[in-house]
């Protein structure tokens, strides 16, 4: 049997053996023996009594802070605590992350969002009811889950409440959501004028350069710009001193009016609405750093992180400038939640069995032909947030290798395999050529990426409906071979295979 889980890339973090690090030497104590050290190897230094908490740790303990909230509890030997499981998009988004999160959220205690805003769109189908999520972590559909929106997320308050109300009308899944939602006090607020400015910027790009970026016009770029310029406003500002918040809001609004003369802002009207939202949102706002610390270092908990957007839309590592404005890769988990990398556990990459992209930007395996149209129609490829038709093409393994390099996926979820049922042959992009030569990397420059020629491998299709398969063995041999080919080329195991919309249509391999 092929040992596909043994390679460095395919090794799962949760099963990986860890070499014990040598203890620091204590003066006057016997040194810790190393493996194979011979006679006396059984001798071990006795641990010294732990010191009393000092400084800030002592002050926090005296004030009655829970033990988990006191960093190290005053001790230098603090356990790493709970691990978070991370679900990330490995392509250009729309891979089916919401479905994977929904599956994992059944056993989760906490589900987190760490970046992005309501430009993201995740769809979850429960009891034949389709729920759409943009800001709320989709795991909130589980009534036992606590949902957490981290500091890296940007929040449009009207959009948040509209989303909740819309999903409440569809079914009972969101009942009591406001009691189960926690929002980081450090999360930035998207204002209506951010969204208006987003639209103006797109219009200017079209007029000046003949093409725009294809943004969702949800104000994501402008609000992250305000954040970087240190002029943005956060949830803590809204719920603390509203008079001070109002003054800073007026300054920011007038700055935007100066930059965009056609921008109309009813400042007093906006402040009136924001004050009403303040009363509704205040019970949900907490110190996110302490919330995460308690979750990580308190009693055992299953913590799930739901990535938004995807690797190739990352502001640093995506196909810039046709990207989003946040870090959608694994590094964004730590910065967007306020947690250390030691607490990152499994990292699952979600991969559509073919490739799609919304909007403008390089797309090497795109099929502007009948194949692309078939993929679009069968896959119902329309954006959840924008409703725009998605561009479609064959699976791109060069892109996926690059996404793996950045994120270190421990396993993959391969979705929408059933969409390929009708093809007698299936192509997979395995390498890029530039000027006739294979290039060993994924190009950063968009002009270069637009020029690459894709080398394909052609695999036989299976030509039969697989939507009722519930185990790997029930898949046709050629469908199994397609999955194994992807695993072999990437060196990462496939843990789930999606063959339909429902929870039951996710085949788990291990």
TIVEXLO-811259 format. One record per residue (C-alpha): residue in one letter; x, y, z. Coordinates in steps of 0.5 Angstrom, whole numbers, padded with zeros to 4 digits, always signed. Example, Ala and Ser with C-alpha at 12.3 -4.5 7.8 and 13.67 -1.06 7.14 Angstrom:
<rs>
a+0025-0009+0016 s+0027-0002+0014 
</rs>
This chain:
<rs>
x+0000+0000+0000 x+0003+0007-0002 x+0005+0011+0004 x+0002+0017+0002 x+0002+0020+0009 x+0009+0020+0011 x+0012+0025+0006 x+0014+0032+0009 x+0008+0035+0006 x+0003+0030+0007 x+0005+0029+0015 x-0001+0031+0019 x+0001+0036+0024 x-0004+0033+0029 x+0000+0026+0029 x+0007+0028+0028 x+0012+0026+0033 x+0015+0032+0037 x+0022+0031+0039 x+0023+0033+0047 x+0027+0039+0047 x+0032+0039+0053 x+0031+0042+0059 x+0035+0048+0061 x+0041+0047+0066 x+0040+0049+0073 x+0047+0050+0076 x+0048+0045+0081 x+0044+0040+0078 x+0046+0034+0074 x+0045+0035+0067 x+0039+0032+0063 x+0042+0026+0059 x+0041+0026+0052 x+0039+0019+0048 x+0044+0014+0049 x+0048+0017+0054 x+0050+0011+0057 x+0051+0010+0065 x+0047+0015+0069 x+0042+0016+0063 x+0036+0015+0068 x+0038+0021+0072 x+0034+0027+0072 x+0034+0034+0075 x+0029+0035+0080 x+0024+0041+0078 x+0025+0047+0082 x+0019+0050+0086 x+0015+0055+0081 x+0016+0063+0083 x+0010+0067+0086 x+0007+0071+0080 x+0010+0078+0079 x+0009+0084+0076 x+0003+0085+0072 x+0001+0077+0073 x+0001+0078+0080 x-0003+0084+0080 x-0008+0081+0075 x-0009+0075+0080 x-0010+0079+0086 x-0016+0083+0082 x-0019+0076+0081 x-0017+0075+0074 x-0019+0067+0072 x-0012+0063+0072 x-0013+0062+0064 x-0013+0070+0064 x-0006+0071+0068 x+0000+0070+0063 x+0004+0064+0065 x+0000+0064+0072 x+0007+0067+0074 x+0010+0061+0072 x+0015+0060+0066 x+0013+0053+0065 x+0006+0055+0062 x+0003+0049+0057 x+0001+0051+0050 x-0006+0050+0051 x-0012+0048+0046 x-0010+0048+0039 x-0014+0052+0033 x-0017+0048+0027 x-0016+0053+0021 x-0020+0052+0014 x-0017+0056+0009 x-0019+0057+0001 x-0013+0055-0003 x-0015+0058-0010 x-0019+0064-0011 x-0025+0063-0007 x-0032+0060-0007 x-0028+0053-0006 x-0034+0051-0001 x-0030+0053+0006 x-0037+0054+0009 x-0039+0047+0008 x-0033+0044+0011 x-0034+0049+0017 x-0041+0047+0018 x-0038+0040+0018 x-0033+0041+0023 x-0037+0046+0027 x-0042+0040+0029 x-0037+0038+0034 x-0034+0045+0035 x-0034+0050+0042 x-0032+0056+0038 x-0032+0058+0031 x-0028+0065+0029 x-0027+0069+0023 x-0020+0073+0023 x-0020+0077+0017 x-0024+0080+0011 x-0031+0083+0012 x-0038+0082+0008 x-0034+0082+0002 x-0034+0074+0003 x-0039+0069+0002 x-0040+0062+0005 x-0046+0058+0004 x-0049+0053+0008 x-0054+0048+0007 x-0058+0045+0013 x-0064+0041+0012 x-0065+0043+0005 x-0065+0050+0007 x-0059+0055+0004 x-0056+0060+0009 x-0052+0065+0006 x-0046+0068+0011 x-0042+0074+0010 x-0040+0077+0016 x-0042+0072+0021 x-0038+0066+0022 x-0042+0060+0019 x-0041+0056+0024 x-0046+0060+0028 x-0052+0056+0025 x-0050+0051+0030 x-0054+0053+0037 x-0048+0050+0041 x-0043+0054+0038 x-0040+0061+0041 x-0038+0065+0035 x-0032+0070+0035 x-0031+0076+0030 x-0023+0078+0031 x-0020+0084+0031 x-0017+0083+0024 x-0025+0083+0021 x-0028+0089+0019 x-0035+0090+0021 x-0041+0094+0017 x-0046+0094+0022 x-0052+0095+0018 x-0050+0089+0014 x-0049+0085+0020 x-0056+0086+0023 x-0059+0085+0016 x-0055+0078+0015 x-0058+0076+0021 x-0065+0078+0020 x-0065+0075+0013 x-0062+0068+0015 x-0067+0068+0021 x-0073+0068+0016 x-0070+0062+0013 x-0070+0057+0019 x-0069+0056+0026 x-0061+0056+0026 x-0060+0063+0028 x-0064+0063+0034 x-0061+0067+0040 x-0055+0069+0035 x-0054+0075+0039 x-0053+0072+0045 x-0047+0067+0042 x-0043+0072+0038 x-0037+0076+0041 x-0034+0081+0037 x-0027+0084+0039 x-0026+0091+0041 x-0021+0092+0037 x-0024+0090+0030 x-0025+0096+0025 x-0032+0099+0023 x-0034+0100+0016 x-0038+0106+0015 x-0043+0107+0009 x-0038+0113+0006 x-0033+0107+0006 x-0037+0103+0001 x-0039+0109-0003 x-0032+0111-0004 x-0030+0104-0006 x-0035+0105-0012 x-0032+0112-0013 x-0025+0109-0014 x-0028+0103-0018 x-0031+0108-0023 x-0024+0112-0023 x-0020+0106-0025 x-0025+0105-0030 x-0025+0112-0033 x-0017+0113-0032 x-0014+0106-0034 x-0020+0103-0038 x-0021+0097-0033 x-0023+0097-0025 x-0021+0091-0020 x-0027+0088-0019 x-0028+0090-0012 x-0035+0088-0008 x-0036+0095-0007 x-0037+0093+0000 x-0032+0098+0003 x-0026+0093+0005 x-0021+0097+0001 x-0022+0104+0004 x-0023+0101+0011 x-0017+0098+0011 x-0014+0104+0008 x-0016+0108+0014 x-0014+0103+0019 x-0007+0103+0016 x-0007+0111+0016 x-0009+0110+0023 x-0015+0114+0022 x-0020+0109+0023 x-0025+0107+0028 x-0026+0101+0032 x-0031+0097+0036 x-0028+0100+0043 x-0029+0107+0040 x-0036+0106+0039 x-0038+0103+0045 x-0034+0107+0050 x-0035+0114+0049 x-0040+0116+0044 x-0038+0124+0044 x-0031+0122+0043 x-0033+0117+0038 x-0037+0122+0034 x-0032+0128+0034 x-0027+0123+0031 x-0032+0120+0026 x-0033+0127+0024 x-0026+0128+0022 x-0026+0122+0018 x-0032+0123+0014 x-0029+0130+0013 x-0023+0127+0010 x-0026+0123+0006 x-0031+0129+0003 x-0024+0132+0002 x-0021+0127-0002 x-0028+0125-0006 x-0031+0132-0007 x-0038+0128-0010 x-0038+0124-0004 x-0045+0126+0000 x-0045+0124+0007 x-0050+0126+0012 x-0046+0126+0018 x-0051+0127+0024 x-0056+0122+0020 x-0050+0117+0020 x-0048+0118+0028 x-0056+0118+0030 x-0056+0111+0026 x-0049+0109+0029 x-0052+0111+0036 x-0058+0106+0035 x-0053+0100+0033 x-0048+0102+0039 x-0054+0100+0044 x-0055+0093+0040 x-0048+0091+0039 x-0045+0093+0046 x-0047+0087+0050 x-0043+0083+0044 x-0036+0087+0045 x-0031+0084+0049 x-0023+0084+0049 x-0021+0079+0044 x-0014+0078+0046 x-0017+0076+0053 x-0023+0072+0050 x-0018+0068+0046 x-0013+0067+0051 x-0018+0064+0056 x-0021+0060+0050 x-0014+0057+0049 x-0011+0056+0056 x-0018+0054+0060 x-0021+0047+0059 x-0021+0043+0053 x-0024+0046+0047 x-0025+0045+0040 x-0024+0052+0037 x-0025+0053+0029 x-0022+0058+0025 x-0026+0060+0018 x-0022+0063+0013 x-0025+0068+0008 x-0023+0069+0001 x-0017+0065-0001 x-0010+0064-0002 x-0009+0067-0008 x-0013+0073-0006 x-0009+0075+0000 x-0006+0082+0000 x+0001+0080+0000 x+0001+0073-0003 x-0005+0073-0008 x-0005+0076-0015 x-0004+0083-0014 x-0007+0088-0015 x-0013+0083-0016 x-0014+0081-0009 x-0017+0083-0003 x-0015+0088+0002 x-0013+0083+0008 x-0008+0077+0009 x-0013+0071+0008 x-0007+0066+0009 x-0005+0062+0015 x-0001+0068+0018 x-0008+0072+0018 x-0010+0067+0023 x-0005+0070+0029 x-0006+0077+0027 x-0013+0077+0026 x-0015+0073+0033 x-0009+0076+0037 x-0006+0069+0038 x+0001+0065+0038 x+0003+0061+0032 x+0004+0055+0037 x-0003+0054+0038 x-0005+0053+0031 x-0006+0046+0030 x-0009+0043+0023 x-0009+0047+0017 x-0014+0045+0012 x-0014+0047+0005 x-0021+0047+0001 x-0020+0046-0006 x-0025+0046-0012 x-0024+0040-0016 x-0023+0045-0022 x-0022+0052-0022 x-0026+0059-0021 x-0025+0066-0021 x-0029+0072-0020 x-0027+0079-0023 x-0021+0081-0027 x-0014+0078-0026 x-0010+0073-0029 x-0012+0066-0030 x-0008+0061-0033 x-0012+0055-0034 x-0019+0059-0035 x-0023+0056-0041 x-0026+0061-0045 x-0030+0055-0049 x-0035+0050-0048 x-0032+0047-0043 x-0032+0053-0039 x-0039+0054-0040 x-0041+0047-0038 x-0037+0048-0031 x-0040+0054-0030 x-0047+0052-0031 x-0046+0045-0028 x-0043+0048-0022 x-0048+0054-0021 x-0042+0059-0021 x-0045+0065-0019 x-0042+0069-0013 x-0045+0069-0006 x-0044+0076-0005 x-0044+0080-0012 x-0048+0075-0016 x-0043+0075-0021 x-0042+0070-0026 x-0035+0066-0024 x-0030+0065-0030 x-0028+0057-0030 x-0022+0053-0032 x-0019+0046-0030 x-0015+0045-0024 x-0009+0048-0023 x-0003+0045-0019 x+0002+0050-0020 x-0003+0055-0016 x-0004+0050-0011 x+0003+0048-0010 x+0004+0055-0008 x-0002+0056-0004 x+0001+0050+0000 x+0008+0053+0001 x+0005+0059+0004 x+0000+0055+0009 x+0003+0049+0010 x-0004+0045+0009 x-0004+0039+0013 x-0010+0036+0009 x-0015+0038+0004 x-0022+0038+0002 x-0024+0037-0005 x-0030+0040-0007 x-0035+0039-0013 x-0032+0033-0015 x-0039+0031-0018 x-0039+0037-0023 x-0034+0033-0027 x-0038+0027-0028 x-0040+0029-0035 x-0033+0030-0038 x-0030+0024-0042 x-0023+0027-0041 x-0021+0032-0035 x-0015+0036-0036 x-0010+0038-0030 x-0005+0044-0030 x+0002+0041-0028 x+0007+0046-0030 x+0008+0053-0033 x+0012+0055-0039 x+0015+0062-0040 x+0019+0063-0047 x+0019+0055-0048 x+0022+0054-0041 x+0019+0051-0035 x+0019+0056-0029 x+0020+0053-0022 x+0015+0058-0019 x+0009+0062-0019 x+0010+0069-0022 x+0009+0075-0017 x+0008+0079-0023 x+0001+0079-0027 x+0004+0081-0034 x+0008+0075-0033 x+0003+0070-0031 x-0002+0072-0036 x+0004+0070-0041 x+0005+0063-0038 x+0003+0057-0042 x+0000+0051-0038 x+0003+0044-0039 x-0003+0039-0038 x-0004+0032-0036 x-0010+0029-0039 x-0014+0024-0034 x-0020+0019-0036 x-0026+0022-0034 x-0032+0017-0030 x-0038+0019-0034 x-0043+0017-0029 x-0047+0020-0023 x-0043+0020-0016 x-0047+0025-0012 x-0050+0019-0008 x-0043+0016-0006 x-0042+0016+0001 x-0035+0012+0001 x-0029+0013-0003 x-0030+0006-0005 x-0036+0007-0008 x-0033+0012-0013 x-0031+0010-0020 x-0024+0008-0021 x-0023+0014-0025 x-0025+0019-0020 x-0021+0015-0015 x-0015+0016-0019 x-0017+0023-0020 x-0016+0024-0013 x-0010+0020-0012 x-0007+0024-0017 x-0008+0031-0014 x-0005+0028-0007 x+0001+0025-0011 x+0003+0031-0014 x+0002+0036-0008 x+0004+0031-0003 x-0002+0033+0001 x-0007+0028+0003 x-0015+0029+0001 x-0019+0028+0008 x-0026+0030+0005 x-0029+0029-0002 x-0035+0033-0004 x-0040+0030-0008 x-0046+0035-0007 x-0049+0040-0003 x-0051+0037+0003 x-0047+0035+0010 x-0048+0028+0008 x-0045+0029+0001 x-0038+0030+0004 x-0034+0023+0004 x-0029+0023+0009 x-0023+0019+0008 x-0019+0019+0015 
</rs>
